[in-house]
């Protein structure tokens, strides 16, 4: 280039000053200085501390299931009659959202509950009637048993009297037999004496009359004694008759009582069934109104307009709860699962919130937020990754108040501090990060603090 410069100056007679400014004889020395400075800086950077980390992405969610978006489903099939809200409205717990109408024939009667209640009242009265019958029959049985005892007691007294009378009649009969035997002897002697002419015919006839009276008296006493014995046997038979007759009546009454109790039990079962129906109809009537389960915002109305038919269990609308304890769910690769544990620190950047992040130098980052792992799921998700739940770190910068459910979140779990050259060498060779924990970390060191936090 210098030869070309001299040739042009010789031929034209002009000196090119621009070439003098471009070509500097000392640029080689300056270049060496810059290269040396760059190499020194590069070597110095290689020995700077680098915080190992695991990157993971996820979204904002909530720690409690009841604070997640709630699907409001139709508990019963019905027809939409009226909407009380529209999408985007904020509602309070207990506010009515939708009114439904029954579509099944079994529930179309507007007085269904009242009519079923009337049937229930009738069945309950029937139970009362059967109860009265059971009580009355029990009273009849008690009266019959009391009457039986009275009759038996009376017959037993009569038997006792007849037994004494039998003894008395037997004594009278025995006396009559003795009188008959005496009269017979006297009659035989009188007969002999009359035939010998010792006594007159008149005396003989008197003795004959006395003899006949003695025979008649003995026969009478015998008959009386035998009749009394017969009365005693009849009285004993009467006791058995009273027992049998009363037993038959009592058994018949008990049969009627058992029948009434059976009818009462059957009616009681019908009453229970009707009570269940009344309760079900009453609860079903209250389910015609879709009620907000908690404070929140109405979104994602699947059904629109009026007179649309909804099936049982079908979602109609969603409610996003107003009060939410936010958390972040992030997903890590199976290879990185052993590097995380509950209590470990995590840094986040949320979508929509400005941030400047240096993953290896978290202290130099701006706009990131701290978190702490509270759960590591042991089951792999459908995306092939493992799910972590992270909550806000109370000792760090508070999370934004404007977070919404589903907001994207990019996180990185902080591990050990290593030199930059080691991290480059590890990544080039595909070695895992240093996740082994020192059981006795140095007191006051950064690793010791991380071990405590883990």
C-alpha positions as CSV (number, residue, x, y, z in Angstrom):
1,X,0.0,0.0,0.0
2,X,2.9,2.4,0.7
3,X,4.4,1.7,-2.8
4,X,1.1,2.5,-4.4
5,X,1.0,5.7,-2.3
6,X,4.5,6.8,-3.5
7,X,3.6,6.0,-7.2
8,X,0.5,8.2,-7.1
9,X,2.4,11.1,-5.5
10,X,5.2,10.8,-8.2
11,X,2.8,10.7,-11.2
12,X,0.4,13.4,-10.0
13,X,2.6,15.6,-7.9
14,X,-0.1,15.6,-5.2
15,X,0.4,14.1,-1.7
16,X,-2.5,12.0,-0.4
17,X,-3.0,13.1,3.2
18,X,-5.9,10.6,3.8
19,X,-3.6,7.7,3.5
20,X,-1.3,9.2,6.1
21,X,-4.1,9.3,8.5
22,X,-5.4,5.8,7.8
23,X,-2.1,4.0,7.9
24,X,-0.5,4.3,11.4
25,X,2.7,2.7,12.1
26,X,1.8,2.2,15.8
27,X,-1.4,0.3,15.5
28,X,0.2,-3.1,16.0
29,X,1.4,-2.2,19.5
30,X,-2.1,-0.9,20.5
31,X,-3.8,-4.0,19.1
32,X,-1.5,-6.2,21.3
33,X,-2.4,-4.1,24.3
34,X,-6.1,-4.5,23.7
35,X,-5.7,-8.3,23.1
36,X,-3.8,-8.6,26.4
37,X,-6.4,-6.6,28.3
38,X,-9.2,-8.7,26.8
39,X,-7.4,-12.0,27.7
40,X,-6.8,-10.7,31.2
41,X,-10.4,-9.7,31.6
42,X,-11.6,-13.1,30.2
43,X,-9.4,-14.9,32.6
44,X,-10.7,-12.8,35.4
45,X,-14.2,-13.4,34.4
46,X,-13.6,-17.2,34.3
47,X,-12.7,-17.0,38.0
48,X,-15.8,-15.0,39.0
49,X,-18.3,-16.8,41.2
50,X,-21.3,-18.2,39.3
51,X,-24.5,-19.4,41.0
52,X,-25.6,-22.7,39.5
53,X,-29.3,-22.9,38.8
54,X,-32.0,-24.9,37.2
55,X,-34.4,-23.1,34.8
56,X,-38.0,-24.0,34.7
57,X,-41.2,-22.5,33.5
58,X,-44.8,-22.6,34.8
59,X,-47.7,-20.4,35.6
60,X,-49.4,-18.7,38.6
61,X,-51.9,-20.8,40.5
62,X,-53.0,-21.1,44.0
63,X,-52.1,-23.3,46.9
64,X,-55.7,-24.1,48.0
65,X,-58.1,-26.0,45.8
66,X,-61.1,-23.9,46.8
67,X,-59.3,-20.8,45.5
68,X,-58.9,-22.1,42.0
69,X,-61.4,-21.3,39.2
70,X,-64.7,-22.9,40.3
71,X,-67.0,-24.6,37.8
72,X,-70.6,-24.1,38.5
73,X,-72.5,-27.2,37.2
74,X,-76.2,-27.9,37.0
75,X,-77.0,-30.3,39.8
76,X,-80.3,-31.3,38.1
77,X,-81.3,-31.2,34.5
78,X,-83.3,-28.1,33.7
79,X,-84.1,-25.2,31.4
80,X,-82.5,-21.8,31.8
81,X,-85.2,-19.3,32.7
82,X,-83.3,-16.2,33.7
83,X,-79.7,-14.9,34.0
84,X,-79.0,-12.6,36.9
85,X,-75.4,-11.9,35.9
86,X,-73.2,-11.5,32.9
87,X,-69.6,-12.3,32.2
88,X,-67.2,-10.1,34.0
89,X,-69.5,-9.3,36.9
90,X,-68.2,-9.6,40.4
91,X,-70.5,-11.5,42.8
92,X,-70.7,-12.1,46.5
93,X,-71.1,-15.5,48.1
94,X,-74.8,-16.6,48.0
95,X,-75.7,-14.3,45.1
96,X,-78.1,-15.9,42.6
97,X,-76.6,-16.4,39.2
98,X,-79.1,-18.4,37.1
99,X,-82.7,-19.6,37.5
100,X,-83.6,-23.0,36.1
101,X,-87.0,-24.7,35.5
102,X,-87.7,-28.4,35.7
103,X,-88.0,-30.4,32.5
104,X,-88.9,-33.8,33.8
105,X,-92.6,-34.8,34.0
106,X,-92.2,-36.1,37.5
107,X,-91.4,-32.6,38.9
108,X,-93.6,-30.3,36.7
109,X,-96.4,-29.9,39.4
110,X,-95.9,-26.6,41.1
111,X,-97.6,-28.0,44.3
112,X,-95.6,-31.2,44.3
113,X,-94.1,-30.6,47.7
114,X,-97.5,-29.7,49.3
115,X,-99.3,-32.7,47.8
116,X,-96.6,-35.0,48.9
117,X,-96.8,-33.5,52.4
118,X,-100.6,-34.2,52.4
119,X,-99.9,-37.9,51.6
120,X,-97.3,-37.9,54.4
121,X,-99.8,-36.4,56.9
122,X,-102.4,-39.0,55.9
123,X,-99.9,-41.9,56.4
124,X,-98.9,-40.5,59.8
125,X,-102.6,-40.3,60.8
126,X,-102.9,-43.9,59.7
127,X,-100.0,-44.9,62.0
128,X,-101.8,-43.1,64.8
129,X,-105.0,-45.1,64.1
130,X,-103.1,-48.4,64.1
131,X,-101.4,-47.3,67.3
132,X,-104.8,-46.7,68.9
133,X,-106.0,-50.1,67.7
134,X,-102.9,-51.8,69.1
135,X,-103.4,-50.1,72.5
136,X,-107.1,-51.0,72.5
137,X,-106.4,-54.6,71.7
138,X,-103.8,-54.7,74.4
139,X,-106.4,-53.4,76.9
140,X,-108.9,-56.1,75.7
141,X,-106.2,-58.7,76.3
142,X,-105.5,-57.4,79.8
143,X,-109.3,-57.4,80.6
144,X,-109.8,-60.9,79.3
145,X,-106.8,-62.2,81.3
146,X,-108.2,-60.4,84.4
147,X,-111.7,-61.9,83.8
148,X,-110.1,-65.3,83.4
149,X,-108.3,-65.0,86.7
150,X,-111.5,-64.0,88.4
151,X,-113.5,-66.9,86.9
152,X,-110.7,-69.4,87.8
153,X,-110.5,-68.0,91.3
154,X,-114.3,-68.3,91.7
155,X,-114.3,-71.9,90.3
156,X,-111.4,-72.8,92.7
157,X,-113.5,-71.5,95.6
158,X,-116.4,-73.5,94.4
159,X,-114.3,-76.6,94.1
160,X,-113.1,-76.1,97.6
161,X,-116.7,-75.7,98.8
162,X,-117.7,-78.8,96.9
163,X,-114.8,-80.8,98.4
164,X,-116.1,-79.8,101.9
165,X,-119.6,-80.7,100.9
166,X,-118.4,-84.1,99.6
167,X,-116.9,-84.8,103.0
168,X,-120.2,-83.7,104.7
169,X,-122.4,-85.7,102.3
170,X,-120.2,-88.8,102.7
171,X,-120.6,-88.5,106.4
172,X,-124.4,-88.2,106.1
173,X,-124.4,-91.1,103.7
174,X,-122.4,-93.2,106.2
175,X,-124.9,-92.3,109.0
176,X,-127.8,-93.2,106.7
177,X,-126.1,-96.6,106.0
178,X,-125.8,-97.2,109.7
179,X,-129.4,-96.2,110.3
180,X,-130.4,-98.5,107.4
181,X,-128.5,-101.4,108.9
182,X,-130.1,-100.8,112.3
183,X,-133.5,-100.6,110.7
184,X,-132.9,-103.7,108.7
185,X,-132.0,-105.7,111.9
186,X,-135.0,-104.3,113.7
187,X,-137.2,-105.2,110.7
188,X,-135.8,-108.8,110.7
189,X,-136.4,-109.2,114.4
190,X,-139.9,-107.7,114.2
191,X,-140.7,-110.0,111.4
192,X,-139.6,-113.0,113.4
193,X,-141.4,-111.9,116.5
194,X,-144.6,-111.2,114.5
195,X,-144.5,-114.7,113.0
196,X,-144.2,-116.1,116.5
197,X,-147.0,-113.9,117.7
198,X,-145.0,-111.9,120.2
199,X,-145.8,-108.5,118.7
200,X,-148.9,-107.3,117.1
201,X,-149.4,-106.5,113.5
202,X,-149.5,-102.8,114.2
203,X,-146.0,-102.9,115.8
204,X,-144.7,-105.0,112.9
205,X,-146.1,-102.4,110.4
206,X,-144.4,-99.6,112.4
207,X,-141.1,-101.5,112.2
208,X,-141.7,-102.0,108.5
209,X,-142.3,-98.3,108.0
210,X,-139.1,-97.4,109.9
211,X,-137.2,-99.8,107.8
212,X,-138.5,-98.3,104.5
213,X,-137.7,-94.8,105.7
214,X,-134.1,-95.9,106.6
215,X,-133.7,-97.4,103.1
216,X,-135.1,-94.2,101.5
217,X,-132.8,-92.0,103.6
218,X,-129.7,-94.0,102.7
219,X,-130.6,-93.8,99.0
220,X,-131.1,-90.1,99.3
221,X,-127.8,-89.5,101.1
222,X,-126.0,-91.7,98.5
223,X,-127.6,-89.7,95.7
224,X,-126.7,-86.4,97.3
225,X,-123.1,-87.6,97.9
226,X,-122.7,-88.7,94.3
227,X,-124.3,-85.4,93.0
228,X,-121.8,-83.4,95.0
229,X,-118.9,-85.5,93.6
230,X,-120.3,-84.9,90.1
231,X,-120.5,-81.1,90.8
232,X,-116.8,-81.2,91.9
233,X,-115.8,-82.9,88.6
234,X,-117.9,-80.4,86.6
235,X,-116.2,-77.4,88.5
236,X,-112.8,-78.8,87.5
237,X,-113.9,-79.1,83.9
238,X,-115.2,-75.6,84.0
239,X,-111.7,-74.3,85.0
240,X,-110.2,-76.0,81.9
241,X,-113.1,-74.6,79.8
242,X,-112.5,-71.1,81.1
243,X,-108.8,-71.4,80.4
244,X,-109.3,-72.7,76.9
245,X,-112.0,-70.2,76.0
246,X,-110.0,-67.2,77.4
247,X,-106.8,-68.5,75.7
248,X,-108.6,-68.6,72.3
249,X,-109.9,-65.1,72.8
250,X,-106.5,-63.8,73.9
251,X,-104.8,-65.4,70.9
252,X,-107.3,-64.0,68.5
253,X,-106.8,-60.5,70.1
254,X,-103.0,-60.9,69.9
255,X,-103.3,-61.9,66.3
256,X,-105.3,-58.7,65.6
257,X,-102.8,-56.7,67.6
258,X,-99.9,-58.2,65.6
259,X,-101.7,-57.5,62.3
260,X,-102.2,-53.9,63.4
261,X,-98.6,-53.6,64.4
262,X,-97.6,-55.1,61.0
263,X,-99.8,-52.5,59.2
264,X,-98.3,-49.8,61.4
265,X,-94.7,-50.9,60.5
266,X,-95.6,-51.0,56.8
267,X,-97.1,-47.6,57.0
268,X,-94.1,-46.3,59.0
269,X,-91.9,-47.4,56.1
270,X,-94.2,-45.5,53.7
271,X,-94.0,-42.5,55.9
272,X,-90.2,-42.6,55.9
273,X,-90.2,-42.9,52.1
274,X,-92.6,-39.9,51.8
275,X,-90.5,-37.9,54.2
276,X,-87.5,-38.7,52.0
277,X,-89.5,-37.6,49.0
278,X,-90.6,-34.3,50.6
279,X,-87.0,-33.5,51.6
280,X,-85.7,-34.4,48.2
281,X,-88.4,-32.3,46.5
282,X,-87.7,-29.4,48.8
283,X,-83.9,-29.6,48.2
284,X,-84.5,-30.1,44.5
285,X,-86.6,-27.0,44.4
286,X,-83.8,-25.0,46.0
287,X,-81.4,-26.4,43.3
288,X,-83.3,-24.6,40.6
289,X,-81.2,-21.5,41.5
290,X,-77.5,-21.5,40.8
291,X,-75.8,-19.8,43.7
292,X,-72.3,-18.3,43.9
293,X,-70.2,-20.5,46.2
294,X,-67.8,-17.6,47.1
295,X,-66.8,-14.1,46.2
296,X,-65.4,-13.8,42.7
297,X,-65.8,-12.9,39.1
298,X,-68.1,-14.6,36.6
299,X,-66.3,-15.9,33.5
300,X,-66.6,-18.4,30.7
301,X,-70.4,-18.8,30.4
302,X,-70.8,-21.9,28.4
303,X,-74.6,-21.6,28.0
304,X,-76.1,-18.4,26.6
305,X,-79.6,-17.0,26.3
306,X,-82.8,-18.4,27.6
307,X,-84.6,-21.8,27.4
308,X,-81.4,-23.7,26.8
309,X,-81.5,-27.1,28.2
310,X,-78.7,-28.2,30.6
311,X,-77.9,-31.7,31.6
312,X,-77.2,-33.0,35.0
313,X,-73.6,-32.2,36.0
314,X,-73.0,-30.0,32.9
315,X,-70.9,-26.8,33.5
316,X,-72.8,-23.6,32.9
317,X,-70.4,-20.9,34.1
318,X,-67.1,-20.4,36.0
319,X,-66.3,-18.1,39.0
320,X,-62.8,-16.9,39.6
321,X,-62.4,-16.4,43.4
322,X,-61.6,-12.9,44.5
323,X,-59.4,-13.9,47.5
324,X,-56.4,-16.0,46.3
325,X,-53.3,-17.0,48.1
326,X,-51.0,-17.2,45.0
327,X,-48.5,-19.8,44.3
328,X,-46.5,-20.9,41.3
329,X,-46.4,-24.3,39.7
330,X,-43.3,-25.0,37.7
331,X,-42.1,-28.1,35.9
332,X,-38.6,-29.5,36.0
333,X,-37.0,-32.2,33.9
334,X,-36.5,-35.7,35.5
335,X,-32.8,-35.2,35.3
336,X,-33.0,-32.1,37.5
337,X,-35.5,-33.5,40.0
338,X,-32.7,-34.6,42.5
339,X,-31.4,-31.0,42.5
340,X,-34.5,-29.5,44.2
341,X,-36.0,-30.1,47.6
342,X,-38.7,-28.5,49.8
343,X,-37.5,-25.2,51.4
344,X,-35.2,-24.4,48.5
345,X,-35.0,-20.8,47.3
346,X,-36.3,-20.0,43.8
347,X,-36.2,-16.8,41.8
348,X,-39.0,-15.8,39.4
349,X,-39.8,-13.3,36.6
350,X,-43.5,-13.0,35.8
351,X,-44.9,-12.3,32.4
352,X,-45.9,-8.6,32.0
353,X,-43.5,-7.4,34.7
354,X,-40.2,-5.8,33.5
355,X,-37.1,-7.6,34.6
356,X,-33.3,-7.8,33.8
357,X,-32.0,-11.2,34.8
358,X,-28.5,-12.6,35.1
359,X,-29.2,-16.2,36.2
360,X,-25.7,-16.8,37.4
361,X,-25.6,-13.5,39.3
362,X,-29.0,-13.2,41.1
363,X,-27.8,-10.3,43.1
364,X,-27.2,-8.3,39.9
365,X,-30.7,-9.1,38.6
366,X,-33.5,-6.6,38.6
367,X,-37.3,-7.3,38.6
368,X,-37.1,-10.9,39.9
369,X,-39.1,-12.2,42.9
370,X,-38.2,-14.8,45.5
371,X,-40.0,-17.9,46.3
372,X,-39.7,-21.1,48.4
373,X,-40.5,-24.7,47.3
374,X,-43.1,-26.3,49.5
375,X,-44.0,-29.4,47.6
376,X,-42.3,-31.7,45.1
377,X,-44.7,-34.1,43.4
378,X,-43.3,-37.6,43.1
379,X,-45.6,-38.5,40.1
380,X,-44.7,-37.4,36.6
381,X,-47.2,-35.0,34.9
382,X,-48.7,-35.6,31.5
383,X,-46.0,-33.4,29.9
384,X,-43.3,-35.7,31.1
385,X,-42.0,-33.2,33.7
386,X,-42.3,-33.1,37.5
387,X,-44.4,-30.4,39.2
388,X,-43.2,-28.1,41.9
389,X,-45.3,-25.8,44.0
390,X,-43.6,-22.6,45.1
391,X,-45.0,-19.9,47.5
392,X,-43.9,-16.4,48.2
393,X,-40.7,-15.9,50.2
394,X,-41.7,-13.7,53.1
395,X,-38.1,-12.6,53.6
396,X,-37.8,-11.4,50.0
397,X,-39.5,-8.8,47.8
398,X,-43.3,-9.2,47.9
399,X,-45.0,-10.6,44.8
400,X,-47.0,-8.1,42.6
401,X,-50.5,-7.5,43.8
402,X,-51.8,-7.5,40.2
403,X,-50.9,-11.1,39.6
404,X,-53.7,-13.1,37.9
405,X,-54.3,-16.8,37.7
406,X,-52.5,-18.4,34.7
407,X,-49.9,-15.7,34.4
408,X,-46.7,-17.2,33.0
409,X,-43.7,-17.5,35.3
410,X,-40.1,-18.4,34.5
411,X,-38.1,-19.5,37.5
412,X,-34.6,-20.7,38.3
413,X,-33.7,-22.7,41.5
414,X,-30.4,-21.5,43.0
415,X,-27.7,-24.1,43.7
416,X,-24.1,-23.8,44.8
417,X,-21.6,-21.0,43.8
418,X,-18.8,-22.2,41.5
419,X,-16.3,-20.4,39.3
420,X,-17.4,-19.5,35.8
421,X,-14.7,-21.7,34.2
422,X,-16.1,-24.7,36.2
423,X,-19.6,-24.1,35.0
424,X,-18.5,-23.8,31.4
425,X,-16.4,-27.0,31.8
426,X,-19.4,-28.8,33.4
427,X,-21.8,-27.8,30.6
428,X,-19.3,-28.7,27.9
429,X,-18.9,-32.2,29.4
430,X,-22.6,-32.6,30.3
431,X,-21.9,-33.1,34.0
432,X,-24.7,-32.5,36.6
433,X,-24.7,-29.5,38.9
434,X,-23.2,-29.8,42.4
435,X,-26.2,-30.8,44.3
436,X,-24.5,-32.8,47.1
437,X,-25.0,-31.1,50.4
438,X,-22.2,-30.6,52.9
439,X,-23.2,-32.1,56.2
440,X,-21.0,-29.6,58.1
441,X,-20.9,-26.4,56.1
442,X,-18.7,-23.6,57.2
443,X,-20.3,-21.2,59.7
444,X,-21.3,-17.9,58.1
445,X,-20.6,-19.1,54.5
446,X,-23.1,-18.7,51.7
447,X,-23.3,-22.5,51.3
448,X,-24.1,-22.8,55.0
449,X,-27.0,-20.4,54.6
450,X,-28.3,-22.3,51.6
451,X,-28.0,-25.6,53.5
452,X,-30.1,-24.1,56.3
453,X,-32.7,-22.8,53.9
454,X,-32.8,-26.2,52.2
